[in-house]
Amino acid sequence: MSDMESANGFAVEQIWRYPVKSLGGERVSHSQVVTRGLVGDRLWAVTDQDGKLGSGKNSLRFRRMAGLLGLTSRYPSGVNAGLGPPVITGPDGIDYPVSTGAADSYLRKHIGLADLRVQQEAGISHFDEVPLSLIGTATLVWLQAQLPEIGIEQRRFRVNLVVRTEEPFVEETWLDREVRIGEGQEAVRAVFDRVLERCVMVGMAQPGLAESGSVLKRIGQRTDRPLCLALGGHITSAGTMHVGDQVAVSAAGSSTIRRITRMA
């Protein structure tokens, strides 16, 4: 791709994937990326007997299950191919492998529902709508300054990428412009076509992060994009991304309609 603004100082600072939807995830140094998203991201979900996915909210697809964000998930076998079933870790630090059924048994007791299972995606995507999300470091710094008494971390917003930026919300100027992560044949390319609308999950308690309704309230006070924070989009070219990769943005984007969605 030509006409890329490469000398901008943007770089990948953090990469996150969430093996089990709506649980805490794991920070990785690099990841293969395919059209579906980061390999292994939200590939599994807690499901009930009706096939609804465990979440922090109720909807046609989701069933609210209190306590999911207090758990974390990781892959035991490595970063990319051949990941195998994940492991769920409880607040007490004990691991419960999905492969042995221990995770199912633990979740039924932890959540208090007898019909739960951890299942791999099959046919219907576990993503709310988009497979890739991103936020800038300056945006996180801005929100922390707005709420100095509350812990503000990427984990509240469950994005895949944290990109080093110097200006709050500069990433929102990248809408409908192709973004290249890395260089050469392995570079990942994506188009972010929406700013994500946030929900109550951003204020829910997680390990090391206290519950607070002020997070969503402050985001809702944005005059330009109320309730919105972080970008969501789609991969246009698969590859591998690494922490430290330079991020380049096309000088001119398309005129596609910008939509808003939620991310869990």
C-alpha positions as CSV (number, residue, x, y, z in Angstrom):
1,M,0.0,0.0,0.0
2,S,1.3,3.5,-0.9
3,D,0.6,6.8,0.7
4,M,1.0,5.5,4.2
5,E,1.9,7.9,7.0
6,S,4.6,5.8,8.4
7,A,6.7,8.5,10.3
8,N,4.2,9.1,13.0
9,G,5.6,7.5,16.1
10,F,2.6,5.1,16.4
11,A,3.7,1.6,17.7
12,V,2.1,-1.4,19.3
13,E,2.6,-1.3,23.1
14,Q,0.3,-4.2,24.1
15,I,-1.4,-7.2,22.4
16,W,-4.2,-9.0,24.2
17,R,-6.4,-12.0,23.4
18,Y,-9.3,-13.4,25.3
19,P,-9.4,-17.2,24.9
20,V,-12.9,-17.3,26.6
21,K,-15.4,-14.6,25.7
22,S,-16.2,-12.3,28.6
23,L,-13.5,-13.6,30.9
24,G,-10.2,-11.9,31.5
25,G,-7.6,-12.6,28.8
26,E,-3.8,-12.8,28.4
27,R,-1.2,-10.3,27.3
28,V,1.1,-11.8,24.6
29,S,4.3,-10.6,22.9
30,H,3.1,-11.5,19.4
31,S,0.2,-13.1,17.6
32,Q,-0.8,-14.6,14.3
33,V,-3.7,-12.7,12.8
34,V,-6.2,-14.2,10.3
35,T,-9.4,-12.9,8.8
36,R,-11.3,-14.0,11.9
37,G,-9.0,-12.0,14.2
38,L,-6.1,-12.8,16.5
39,V,-5.6,-16.6,16.5
40,G,-7.5,-18.0,19.5
41,D,-9.2,-14.7,20.4
42,R,-12.7,-15.3,21.9
43,L,-12.6,-18.8,20.3
44,W,-14.3,-20.3,23.4
45,A,-17.3,-19.1,25.4
46,V,-19.3,-20.1,28.4
47,T,-22.7,-21.3,27.2
48,D,-26.0,-22.4,28.7
49,Q,-28.3,-25.2,27.6
50,D,-30.1,-22.7,25.2
51,G,-26.8,-21.9,23.5
52,K,-26.6,-18.3,24.9
53,L,-23.1,-16.9,25.5
54,G,-22.1,-15.9,29.0
55,S,-21.7,-12.1,29.2
56,G,-22.1,-9.1,31.4
57,K,-25.5,-8.3,29.9
58,N,-28.7,-10.0,28.6
59,S,-29.7,-10.0,25.0
60,L,-31.0,-12.4,22.3
61,R,-27.5,-13.9,22.1
62,F,-26.1,-13.3,25.6
63,R,-27.0,-14.3,29.1
64,R,-25.7,-12.2,32.0
65,M,-23.5,-14.3,34.2
66,A,-22.2,-12.5,37.3
67,G,-18.6,-13.2,38.1
68,L,-17.1,-14.0,34.7
69,L,-14.8,-10.9,34.7
70,G,-13.3,-12.2,38.0
71,L,-11.9,-15.1,36.1
72,T,-9.1,-15.2,33.6
73,S,-8.3,-17.5,30.7
74,R,-5.1,-18.5,28.9
75,Y,-3.8,-21.1,26.5
76,P,-1.3,-23.5,28.1
77,S,0.4,-24.6,24.9
78,G,1.9,-21.5,23.3
79,V,1.1,-18.3,21.4
80,N,-0.3,-19.5,18.1
81,A,-1.0,-22.7,16.1
82,G,-2.1,-25.8,18.0
83,L,-3.3,-23.8,21.1
84,G,-5.6,-26.5,22.3
85,P,-8.4,-25.9,24.9
86,P,-7.8,-23.0,27.3
87,V,-7.4,-23.0,31.0
88,I,-9.6,-20.9,33.3
89,T,-8.0,-19.5,36.5
90,G,-10.2,-18.6,39.5
91,P,-9.7,-15.7,41.8
92,D,-7.8,-18.0,44.2
93,G,-5.2,-18.7,41.4
94,I,-6.3,-22.3,40.9
95,D,-6.3,-23.5,37.2
96,Y,-9.3,-25.4,35.8
97,P,-8.5,-26.9,32.4
98,V,-11.4,-27.0,29.8
99,S,-10.0,-30.2,28.4
100,T,-10.7,-32.3,31.5
101,G,-14.1,-30.9,32.3
102,A,-12.8,-29.2,35.4
103,A,-13.6,-25.7,34.0
104,D,-17.3,-26.7,33.5
105,S,-17.6,-28.1,37.0
106,Y,-16.0,-25.0,38.5
107,L,-18.1,-22.5,36.5
108,R,-21.4,-24.2,37.5
109,K,-20.4,-23.7,41.2
110,H,-18.9,-20.2,40.7
111,I,-21.8,-18.8,38.6
112,G,-24.5,-20.8,40.4
113,L,-26.0,-22.3,37.2
114,A,-26.2,-26.0,36.5
115,D,-26.3,-25.9,32.7
116,L,-23.0,-24.3,31.9
117,R,-20.3,-25.5,29.5
118,V,-17.2,-24.0,27.9
119,Q,-17.5,-24.6,24.2
120,Q,-15.5,-23.8,21.1
121,E,-17.0,-21.6,18.4
122,A,-18.9,-23.5,15.8
123,G,-20.6,-21.7,13.0
124,I,-21.8,-18.6,14.9
125,S,-19.2,-16.1,15.8
126,H,-18.4,-15.3,19.4
127,F,-17.6,-11.7,18.5
128,D,-20.2,-9.2,19.2
129,E,-19.7,-7.8,15.7
130,V,-16.0,-7.0,14.9
131,P,-12.9,-9.2,15.2
132,L,-10.3,-6.5,16.0
133,S,-10.2,-3.6,18.4
134,L,-7.7,-0.8,19.3
135,I,-7.2,2.1,21.7
136,G,-4.4,4.7,22.0
137,T,-2.3,5.2,25.1
138,A,-3.1,8.9,25.2
139,T,-6.8,8.1,25.3
140,L,-6.2,5.9,28.4
141,V,-4.1,8.6,30.0
142,W,-6.8,11.2,29.3
143,L,-9.5,9.0,31.0
144,Q,-7.2,8.3,34.0
145,A,-6.8,12.0,34.4
146,Q,-10.5,12.5,34.3
147,L,-11.0,9.8,37.0
148,P,-7.8,9.9,39.1
149,E,-9.4,7.8,41.9
150,I,-10.3,4.9,39.7
151,G,-7.9,2.4,38.0
152,I,-8.0,2.8,34.3
153,E,-6.4,0.1,32.2
154,Q,-6.9,-1.5,28.8
155,R,-8.6,-4.5,30.6
156,R,-11.7,-2.4,31.2
157,F,-12.2,-2.0,27.5
158,R,-11.1,-5.5,26.3
159,V,-9.3,-4.3,23.2
160,N,-6.8,-6.4,21.3
161,L,-4.3,-3.6,20.7
162,V,-2.9,-0.7,22.7
163,V,-1.0,1.7,20.4
164,R,1.4,4.3,21.6
165,T,-0.1,7.7,20.8
166,E,0.5,11.3,22.0
167,E,-2.9,12.8,21.4
168,P,-6.1,11.6,23.0
169,F,-8.6,10.1,20.5
170,V,-6.2,10.5,17.6
171,E,-7.1,6.9,16.7
172,E,-10.6,8.0,15.9
173,T,-9.2,10.0,12.9
174,W,-8.2,6.6,11.5
175,L,-11.8,5.6,10.7
176,D,-12.2,4.2,7.2
177,R,-8.4,4.4,6.6
178,E,-6.3,1.3,6.2
179,V,-4.0,0.7,9.1
180,R,-0.8,-1.3,8.6
181,I,0.7,-3.1,11.6
182,G,4.3,-4.1,11.0
183,E,6.2,-4.2,7.8
184,G,7.0,-6.6,4.9
185,Q,5.0,-9.7,3.9
186,E,3.9,-10.4,7.5
187,A,2.4,-7.0,8.1
188,V,-1.2,-7.1,9.2
189,R,-3.6,-4.7,7.5
190,A,-7.0,-3.7,8.9
191,V,-9.8,-1.1,8.4
192,F,-11.4,0.3,11.5
193,D,-14.9,1.5,10.6
194,R,-16.5,2.2,13.9
195,V,-16.0,3.6,17.4
196,L,-17.2,1.1,19.9
197,E,-20.2,2.0,22.1
198,R,-19.4,1.0,25.7
199,C,-21.7,-0.7,28.2
200,V,-21.8,-1.4,31.9
201,M,-18.9,-4.0,31.5
202,V,-16.3,-1.1,31.6
203,G,-17.2,-0.4,35.2
204,M,-17.4,-4.0,36.4
205,A,-14.8,-5.3,38.9
206,Q,-11.9,-7.3,37.7
207,P,-8.8,-8.6,39.6
208,G,-7.0,-5.4,40.7
209,L,-9.8,-3.1,39.3
210,A,-12.6,-2.0,41.5
211,E,-16.2,-1.7,40.4
212,S,-17.2,1.8,39.4
213,G,-20.1,3.4,37.5
214,S,-18.1,6.5,37.0
215,V,-16.2,5.0,34.0
216,L,-19.2,4.6,31.8
217,K,-20.7,7.9,33.1
218,R,-17.6,9.9,32.1
219,I,-17.4,8.3,28.7
220,G,-21.1,9.1,28.3
221,Q,-20.3,12.8,28.8
222,R,-18.3,13.0,25.6
223,T,-19.9,15.6,23.5
224,D,-18.7,14.3,20.2
225,R,-19.2,10.6,20.7
226,P,-21.2,9.9,23.9
227,L,-20.6,6.4,25.4
228,C,-18.0,5.6,22.7
229,L,-14.3,4.7,23.2
230,A,-11.8,2.6,21.1
231,L,-12.0,1.5,17.5
232,G,-13.4,-1.7,16.0
233,G,-12.8,-3.1,12.6
234,H,-11.9,-5.9,10.3
235,I,-8.7,-7.5,9.0
236,T,-8.0,-7.0,5.3
237,S,-4.7,-8.8,5.2
238,A,-3.5,-11.6,7.5
239,G,0.0,-11.7,9.1
240,T,1.8,-11.6,12.4
241,M,1.9,-8.7,14.8
242,H,4.5,-8.1,17.5
243,V,4.8,-5.7,20.4
244,G,7.0,-2.8,19.1
245,D,5.6,-3.0,15.5
246,Q,5.2,0.3,13.8
247,V,1.7,1.3,13.0
248,A,1.1,3.2,9.7
249,V,-2.2,4.8,8.6
250,S,-3.2,5.5,5.0
251,A,-3.3,9.1,4.0
252,A,-6.8,8.9,2.6
253,G,-9.7,6.5,3.4
254,S,-12.9,5.4,1.9
255,S,-16.3,6.9,2.5
256,T,-17.9,3.9,4.0
257,I,-20.6,4.4,6.7
258,R,-19.2,4.5,10.2
259,R,-21.1,2.3,12.6
260,I,-21.2,2.0,16.4
261,T,-21.3,-1.4,18.2
262,R,-20.5,-2.9,21.6
263,M,-17.6,-5.0,22.5
264,A,-17.4,-7.8,25.1
